[in-house]
Amino acid sequence: MRAPERLGPYVYRQSDGCFPLGADSLRLAAFATVRRGDRVCDLGCGAGALLLLLAARESTLELSGVEISPEDGALARQNLAENGLTGTVHTGEVQAVCTILPAGGFSLAVSNPPYFAAGRGCPGGTARTEGESTLDGWCAAAGRLLKNGGRFALVYRPERLAELFAALQSHGLEPKRLQLVQHGPDKAPSAALVEAVRQGRPGLAVLPTLLNT
């Protein structure tokens, strides 16, 4: 086990095999629009870091997650329980699990999904490469789970924004907020934070770029 980390009021435990908690998840948790009483589903929740981060922002959330790894899913359940939080973590491939969850049953979905299509190169190893669920599959899952007006917030690669926007729109999710992240004023963006709304009206707000110097 890695050393525990403090996420707001909560303690986060992750195994050596978990994808390490990084800045992308921290930024996404701060970026997502969170409302009192939201029913939240984290697609690809790992050991539950995003669920803890969102709960630290708003204590009234109803928490759920989907995770393909049984070991990580069990650790996510443990992290919720040890921090006094209630929630449900479903184990299995994201798109398959989401077909048995209630359609329109959530007001917020979040995800830090695999960034790279198979065969395109995969910095960060296999955990960053799409498996059974492609980018379209992740967007399909979110589109099914969200009620009209529900939000899907995710972090992704800037060079795949055209693919991402096309996939979102094909599943009834209209991109509404975009914020790029870069490591300095002379660097190209390294990440994109995107929030889409189920059956939202067209119109994209581009927020000031986040600079990590």
C-alpha positions as a printed Julia matrix, in Angstrom:
213×3 Matrix{Float64}:
   0.0    0.0     0.0
   1.1    3.54   -0.69
   1.12   5.99    2.17
  -2.37   7.4     2.86
  -3.16  10.87    1.53
  -5.39  13.53    3.02
  -8.16  14.77    0.69
  -9.86  17.57    2.59
 -11.38  15.99    5.72
 -10.93  12.47    4.34
  -8.13   9.89    4.29
  -7.49   8.26    0.92
  -5.83   4.85    0.73
  -4.53   3.4    -2.54
  -2.69   0.21   -3.31
   0.57  -0.01   -5.22
  -1.44  -1.23   -8.21
  -3.85   1.74   -8.31
  -3.33   4.4   -10.95
  -1.64   7.12   -8.84
  -3.69  10.07   -7.7
  -2.53  13.0    -9.8
  -3.17  16.65  -10.54
  -5.73  15.81  -13.25
  -8.16  14.31  -10.73
  -7.63  17.18   -8.3
  -8.36  19.72  -11.05
 -11.43  17.82  -12.22
 -12.89  17.67   -8.72
 -12.5   21.44   -8.41
 -13.82  22.11  -11.95
 -17.04  20.07  -11.93
 -20.27  21.92  -11.16
 -21.52  20.4    -7.9
 -24.99  21.07   -6.48
 -26.57  20.16   -3.18
 -28.11  16.67   -3.28
 -26.52  15.66   -6.59
 -26.61  11.98   -7.41
 -23.05  11.4    -8.58
 -21.53   8.54  -10.57
 -17.76   8.32  -11.14
 -17.07   6.3   -14.27
 -13.8    4.45  -13.74
 -13.59   5.43  -10.08
 -10.41   3.54   -9.16
 -10.01   3.61   -5.38
 -12.55   6.42   -5.04
 -10.43   9.57   -4.98
 -12.88  11.69   -7.0
 -15.78  10.59   -4.81
 -13.92  11.73   -1.7
 -12.89  15.01   -3.31
 -16.44  15.8    -4.39
 -17.85  14.82   -0.99
 -15.38  17.24    0.58
 -16.96  20.02   -1.51
 -20.57  19.08   -0.77
 -21.63  16.74    2.04
 -25.13  16.0     0.69
 -24.07  14.08   -2.42
 -25.31  10.56   -3.16
 -22.18   8.7    -4.27
 -21.77   5.88   -6.78
 -18.89   4.56   -8.83
 -18.1    2.06  -11.56
 -14.7    0.35  -11.65
 -13.44  -2.49  -13.84
 -10.82  -3.67  -11.31
 -12.3   -5.74   -8.46
  -9.35  -4.84   -6.24
  -9.67  -1.1    -6.84
 -13.45  -1.29   -6.47
 -13.08  -3.0    -3.1
 -10.65  -0.31   -2.0
 -13.09   2.41   -3.1
 -15.78   0.83   -0.91
 -13.3    0.69    1.97
 -12.34   4.34    1.5
 -15.97   5.42    1.61
 -16.74   3.32    4.67
 -13.65   4.32    6.64
 -14.48   7.99    6.07
 -18.07   7.59    7.23
 -19.54   7.99    3.74
 -22.25   5.87    2.19
 -22.12   4.92   -1.46
 -22.25   2.1    -3.98
 -19.37   0.92   -6.16
 -20.21  -1.41   -9.05
 -17.54  -3.67  -10.5
 -17.25  -4.31  -14.22
 -16.59  -2.72  -17.6
 -18.09   0.78  -17.64
 -20.45   0.54  -20.59
 -21.74  -2.89  -19.56
 -22.39  -1.9   -15.94
 -24.15   1.29  -16.98
 -26.75  -0.67  -18.94
 -28.06  -2.14  -15.66
 -28.06   1.15  -13.72
 -31.19   3.33  -13.89
 -31.3    5.44  -17.06
 -31.54   9.1   -16.13
 -30.86   8.26  -12.5
 -27.95  10.67  -11.94
 -27.49  14.44  -12.03
 -23.68  14.41  -12.25
 -21.22  12.01  -13.86
 -17.47  12.5   -13.61
 -14.57  10.65  -15.16
 -10.81  10.66  -15.59
 -10.91   8.1   -18.43
  -8.15   6.49  -20.49
  -6.72   9.16  -22.76
  -5.31   7.13  -25.64
  -6.95   4.94  -28.29
  -5.47   1.48  -28.67
  -2.57   1.46  -31.13
  -1.86   5.21  -30.88
   0.81   5.01  -28.21
   0.09   5.1   -24.53
   2.23   7.31  -22.29
   1.39   6.22  -18.75
   1.01   2.55  -19.65
  -2.02   0.35  -20.19
  -4.09   2.17  -17.57
  -4.15   5.16  -19.92
  -5.16   3.1   -23.0
  -8.78   2.44  -23.97
  -9.94  -1.13  -23.45
 -13.36  -2.58  -24.17
 -14.95   0.84  -23.75
 -13.71   3.41  -26.25
 -14.2    7.15  -25.95
 -17.62   6.75  -27.56
 -18.51   4.07  -25.03
 -17.66   6.31  -22.06
 -19.81   9.1   -23.5
 -22.62   6.63  -24.22
 -22.54   5.48  -20.6
 -22.71   9.04  -19.29
 -25.48   9.94  -21.72
 -27.57   7.01  -20.54
 -27.06   7.62  -16.82
 -27.75  11.36  -16.74
 -31.16  12.95  -16.48
 -31.94  15.86  -18.79
 -29.96  18.83  -17.5
 -27.44  16.55  -15.79
 -23.73  17.27  -16.18
 -20.81  15.13  -17.35
 -17.43  16.51  -16.25
 -14.21  14.89  -17.37
 -10.54  15.58  -18.0
  -9.06  14.61  -21.36
  -6.29  15.23  -23.85
  -6.44  18.52  -25.85
  -5.46  16.81  -29.12
  -8.59  14.64  -28.91
 -11.07  17.43  -28.22
 -12.64  17.16  -31.69
 -13.26  13.43  -31.12
 -14.53  14.1   -27.61
 -17.01  16.78  -28.64
 -18.33  14.6   -31.48
 -18.8   11.64  -29.11
 -20.51  13.77  -26.48
 -22.95  15.3   -28.95
 -23.78  11.94  -30.5
 -25.07  10.84  -27.08
 -27.11  13.94  -26.28
 -24.4   15.71  -24.26
 -23.73  19.31  -25.26
 -20.26  20.7   -24.33
 -20.87  23.79  -22.19
 -17.61  24.55  -20.33
 -13.97  24.13  -21.37
 -10.78  24.94  -19.48
  -7.31  24.1   -20.76
  -4.36  23.36  -18.48
  -0.74  24.11  -19.35
   2.54  24.0   -17.47
   3.67  27.48  -18.49
   2.85  30.35  -20.85
   5.22  28.99  -23.49
   3.93  25.4   -23.26
   1.16  23.72  -25.2
  -1.89  22.69  -23.14
  -1.45  19.29  -21.48
  -5.04  18.65  -20.38
  -8.57  19.81  -21.06
 -11.36  20.0   -18.49
 -14.77  19.65  -20.14
 -18.31  19.75  -18.78
 -21.27  18.77  -20.97
 -24.99  18.96  -20.21
 -27.55  16.33  -21.15
 -29.86  17.91  -23.76
 -28.19  21.27  -23.15
 -28.46  24.2   -25.53
 -25.51  24.97  -27.83
 -22.99  27.44  -26.47
 -19.52  26.77  -25.09
 -17.95  28.89  -22.33
 -14.14  28.86  -22.59
 -12.66  29.61  -19.18
  -9.25  31.18  -18.53
  -6.38  28.73  -18.97
  -4.97  27.18  -15.81
  -1.23  27.73  -15.58
   0.88  25.29  -13.56
   4.24  27.0   -13.3
